[in-house]
């Protein structure tokens, strides 16, 4: 009877632990920017997403993604290193800029939302609270449902945001 009880407890514990594992892992986001002036010996790269210490880090010739992730303290336990996303901004030889990177209203942290035109800390928090309570945005127009965002503010944002 004791052996049977232990087996049942082990099975229940295993099922409980299995259900606690996340099914989808948070992607990593690394943004490389290239200055318009001649390249310096050292560049900076922003590392965000599921890393221990998001922020700007120096990038030297020959550095790879592993080096950049190491500088950021490595990936968090909920990260999926197989889903690294790189965003590289540069200028063409003609001097024409690449289209600016859109900000995902589904993944952006408060500081990034705050940097959008017309969005301050309070509205950034409203956006985050809305997506936590209602799930991810499906269309950018849903931003109009966030308290404090009206047509005029949305019109100023719509070309800077995405739901991807």
N, C-alpha and C positions, 0 to 999 in steps of 0.2 A: 504494500500500500504506500509506503514512504517512497519507494523507487518510482512508482507510478505518478505520485504527486510531484516529485522532482522533474520528471519528464514533461508533465503538463506545464509546470512553471517555466521550464526552459523553452518550450514551444511558444508559450504566450509571450515570454520576454523577447524571443527572436522575432515574432510577428510585430511586436511593439517597436523594436529597434528598426526593423525594415521599413515600417510606415513612416518613421521619422526622417528617413533619407530624402533629400530634395530630388524631385524628378528632373528639374531643369536647373542648370547652373547659370549664375550671372555671367554675362560676357565681360571680357576685359576691353577697355577702350584706351588706345594710345594715339595721341595726336602729335604729328610731326609738323613743324612749321619751318618754312625756309624764308629767310629774310630777303628783301628785294636788293640789298646791297651785296657786294662780293661776300662769299661765304667766309666767316671767321674760322679760326682753327678749331673753335669749340662752338657747338650749337646747343640750344636747349630744347627739350622735348617734354610735353605734358603727358603724364601717365595718370589715368583715372579709371574708374570702374572698380572691379573687384581686386584691388591691390591693398596692401597693408597701409601704405603711406602715399595717397595720391598727391601729386604736385609736379613742379617743374624740376627737371634734372639735366645736368650737362651731358651732351652727347658728343663724342669724339669720333673721328674717322675710324672705321673698323668695329665700332660698337654694334652689337646685335640686339635683338629683342630680349634675349636672355639677360644681357648686361643691364638693359633698361629696367626690366622687371626686378632684377636683383637690387638696383639702386632704390626702387620703390618699396623695398622690404619684402618682395615676393608676392605671390597671389594669396588671397584669403581662402579659407577652407571651402567657401561656397562658389569659388571661381571654377570655370571650365577653361583650362589653358588651350584646348582645341578650338575655342571660339574667340580668339584674339581678333579685334577689329583695329585696323590701322587707318588713320585719316591723315593724308599728306596734303598740305597746302603749298603751292609753289606758283611761280609765275612762268609763263611761256616765254620763249626767246623774243617774241614780239612785244613783250611787256604787258600783254593782256592777262588779267588775273583769272585764276580758276574760280568757278562759282563758289561763294562762301559756303561753309559747312552749315547744314541745318541742325538745329538743336532738337533732340527728341524730347517731347513733353512727357513721354512715358518713362524715360530713363534719367533725365537730367536731375542733378542735385540742386539744392536751393540756390547755391552761389551762382550756378550757371543760368538758372531761370531768372534770377535777379539781374543778370547782365543783359537780358533781352530788353528791347526798347519798350519803355513804359511800364516795365514790371519792377517792382521794388521788393524788399524782403517780405512784406505782408502778402502781396499777391503770389509770390513764389511759394510761400507756405500754403496759401489757399489751393494752388495747383497740386501740390504734393498731397495735401489732405484729401482733395477731391479724388485723385487717382487711387489713394489708399482705401477710400470708402467705396468707390464705384468700379475699381479695376482700371485697366489701361484704356486710354483713349483709342477709339477706332478711327475717327476722322478728326482732323484739326479743328473743324467747326464745333466740336463738342466743348472746346475751350470756352465757348460762350455760356456754358452751364456753370462755370466756376464763378462763385461770388466775387464781384468787383471787376469782372471783365465784360465790357459791353462791345457794341459794334465798332466804335471808333478805335478802341484799344486792340481789338481783334484784327482790324484792318492794318494796323501798324505792325502786327506780329506775324501775320499769315505767311509772309515770304521768308521768314526766318526759322520756321518750325516745321517739324514732321512728327509723325506718330511711329515711325520705324525705329 
